Amino acid sequence: MSLKLYLHPLSSFCWKALIALYENDTPFTPIIVDLSNESSRAKFKEVWPIGKFPVLRDEANEHTVPESSIIIEYLDVHYPGRTKLVPADPELARQVRFRDRFYDLHLHMSMQKVVGDRLRPESKRDPYGVEQAKALMQTAYGMIERDMGDKTWAMGDAFTMADCAAAPALFYANKVLPFGDAQKNVASYFGRLLERPSFARTVKEAEPHFSLFPA
Ligand SMILES: N[C@@H](CCC(=O)N[C@@H](CS)C(=O)NCC(=O)O)C(=O)O
């Protein structure tokens, strides 16, 4: 099998890449990285010294592809399938990339800040940074609420990379800052994402690891 994905089953950015792979039933070998294990971490850093997953390795083309969005773009070009994750039309592609950036940079990374802070030693915590991150998440929720009033997926009728980005970000965001009455459209969009087979499978496979999540 040509493709390998370095991942951890609980990692939200890995989920984003997994959704894309499952959307098109793209065959790959998962390589589980345990960052708490010195040898597993060292081996992974030989592949990608930055040490963040997911990373895709394509043996056939001899490409190492880090960064979830770049992985999805790579799959879309080199391993296309029934779901076109990035539209061929340049203007629609720009809109997908914008939504992908929006979910990653504003919702996903703010959520990571909140979760990451829980994993720090008490003396190293950053309550002000967490407060700022939660405020940004609220702003993002408001924007998604307005955007998703009359759409099935982030781009409308077609499921794209933007939805791959939205699903894990919303999953974990809802855990740290639960959707309320003001987020009805966000909640129904999230409900549709949970029913999408590619995402349902991703969540199911992560279930045995949920006890590691700092609730
Ligand atoms: N921009 C990267 C972010 C990747 C990322 O933050 N991955 C997290 C897991 S969700 C990670 O590797 N964390 C381990 C660490 O920071 O040591 C992407 O889109 O792939």
The ligand as an SDF file (V2000), in Angstrom:
LIG
                    3D

 20 19  0  0  0  0  0  0  0  0999 V2000
   -1.4980   22.8630   11.3110 N   0  0  0  0  0  0  0  0  0  0  0  0
   -1.3700   21.4640   11.6370 C   0  0  0  0  0  0  0  0  0  0  0  0
   -1.7150   21.2820   13.1140 C   0  0  0  0  0  0  0  0  0  0  0  0
   -1.3970   19.8890   13.5940 C   0  0  0  0  0  0  0  0  0  0  0  0
   -1.5170   19.7490   15.0950 C   0  0  0  0  0  0  0  0  0  0  0  0
   -1.5990   20.7330   15.8470 O   0  0  0  0  0  0  0  0  0  0  0  0
   -1.5260   18.4960   15.5400 N   0  0  0  0  0  0  0  0  0  0  0  0
   -1.5630   18.2220   16.9550 C   0  0  0  0  0  0  0  0  0  0  0  0
   -2.5620   17.1210   17.2520 C   0  0  0  0  0  0  0  0  0  0  0  0
   -4.2370   17.6030   16.9320 S   0  0  0  0  0  0  0  0  0  0  0  0
   -0.2140   17.7010   17.4020 C   0  0  0  0  0  0  0  0  0  0  0  0
    0.5090   17.0870   16.6430 O   0  0  0  0  0  0  0  0  0  0  0  0
    0.1230   17.9290   18.6550 N   0  0  0  0  0  0  0  0  0  0  0  0
    1.3180   17.4010   19.2310 C   0  0  0  0  0  0  0  0  0  0  0  0
    2.2460   18.4570   19.7190 C   0  0  0  0  0  0  0  0  0  0  0  0
    1.9830   19.6530   19.4860 O   0  0  0  0  0  0  0  0  0  0  0  0
    3.2400   18.0850   20.3490 O   0  0  0  0  0  0  0  0  0  0  0  0
   -2.2790   20.6260   10.7290 C   0  0  0  0  0  0  0  0  0  0  0  0
   -3.2550   21.1750   10.2000 O   0  0  0  0  0  0  0  0  0  0  0  0
   -1.9830   19.4480   10.4830 O   0  0  0  0  0  0  0  0  0  0  0  0
  1  2  1  0
  2  3  1  0
  2 18  1  0
  3  4  1  0
  4  5  1  0
  5  6  2  0
  5  7  1  0
  7  8  1  0
  8  9  1  0
  8 11  1  0
  9 10  1  0
 11 12  2  0
 11 13  1  0
 13 14  1  0
 14 15  1  0
 15 16  2  0
 15 17  1  0
 18 19  2  0
 18 20  1  0
M  END
$$$$
